[in-house]
Amino acid sequence: MKILYGITSSTWGGAQENVYQLIKYQSKLENGIILVVGNRGPLTSRVKRDFPNVKIYILNLVREINPVRDTIALIKFKNIIKRELPDLVHLHSSKAGAIGRLANINCKSKLIYTIHGWPFTEGVESRTNKIIFRVIEKLLAPFTDEYICVSEFDKNLGLKYKILNQKKGNFITVHNAVNSVCSNSSDLQSAHKLPLKFTMVARFSKQKDQQGLIRTFKEIPTQNYILNFVGSGILLNDCKNLVEKLNLNSNIIFRGFQKNVAPLLIDSDVFILTSHYEGLPYSIIEAMSFGLPIIASDVGGNNELVKNGVNGFLVNNHDELKKAITTFINNPEIISKMGLESLKLFNQKFKLENQLKKVNGIYCRILEREQQ
C-alpha cells in the first residue's frame, strides 16, 4: 500500500514520535510512504536520515488560523494527493487534520485521522476557540473514514460533542505506546534515598505549567529533593528566572532538550507531569517503561496511565500536588512498589509493537472494505 502521513509541525513531541514510529514500521513492510509536514525540524531530519526513500513535502503551515497561508497550504496539499495517489492519507494534529481532510475531498484516498487530544479539550482556556474548533470538527467529520483516538478520554469527548458517530462506529481507541525498556522487576532500582530525584519531560509552555510546579517545590524542604526539567520552549527563560528568584538553583536543574532521556529516567525516582490538559502523554508512558511511579494532573487520558495510589498519584490542585510529592519523600519505600505497578501496566497495554500492529490492521481493514 501507499501511505501519506500528514502532520502540522516537525518540532518533536508525542504526535511526531507516533508518525516516526509508523513510518519506521511501514518501511519495514516495504510500503510506499509520503510525509507532508508544516515545516522542517527534528521529525523531517530524522525521517530524511533514517528513511531516504520517504518523500517529504513541506507546506509552510502554522498552528494559528491564517486564511492566506492556509489556502495556499490546502492547494499544495491537494496537488500532492493528486500527484502521489496514496491509498491512505493518515493525518495527525488538528491543523493538518483540517487542511488534509479538505484537500482529500473528491480524491480516492481513504482518510484516517488520529486525535492526539481534541483542540477543544477540557483545560483549553479560550471558550471562543473551543466553540470554533468543535464546529470545524463537525463539518469535517463526513470526510473522515476512520478516527483513531489515543485515549478513551478523547473518544468519549468526541462522542459527547457528537463529532464521533456511535451508529457509524468509524472510530477506535489505540493507546500511544513506546518501546519496552525494562523486561522485569530485576531491572528496576531497589534503593531510593533522599534527596529524591523528580523528573519532568515536557516543552516549556503554559499548558505544562512548570511555573506552578516550581512554586510548589518552593514549599518542600530543599534537602529532600532534586527536580530535573527536560525540554525547551517559549517559557524556559521565565522558569529559569523564577528559579533564580526563589533561590532554588541548587535543587532545580534545567537539562535542556534531550534526544535520549533514558539516562535521566534511569537515574530518577519519580516522574511528574503537571499539565492543564493532555491527550495521552508519551512522556508518562516512557517513564512507566522505566518502572517509575508517576505524579500527574488528573486531565485528559492521564487516568488511563496512572491508577491513583497504585502506580502513582493523580492530582487536581496545588495542595494535592504537594501532598503527593511529600508522600514519596516521607515514604521512599513505596517508590519501588509503585514503580513495579507502572511497569506491569505498561507491559499490559502500552508496548509499541502492539500499537503498530493495531494501526496496520486498521489500514488493511479499510482497504479491504473498499475493495468489496
Beta strands, then each sheet from edge to edge (+ up, - down):
strand 1: 2-7
strand 2: 32-37
strand 3: 55-58
strand 4: 88-92
strand 5: 110-115
strand 6: 146-149
strand 7: 171-173
strand 8: 196-201
strand 9: 225-230
strand 10: 252-256
strand 11: 270-273
strand 12: 294-297
strand 13: 312-315
sheet 1: 3+ 2+ 1+ 4+ 5+ 6+ 7+
sheet 2: 10+ 9+ 8+ 11+ 12+ 13+
end
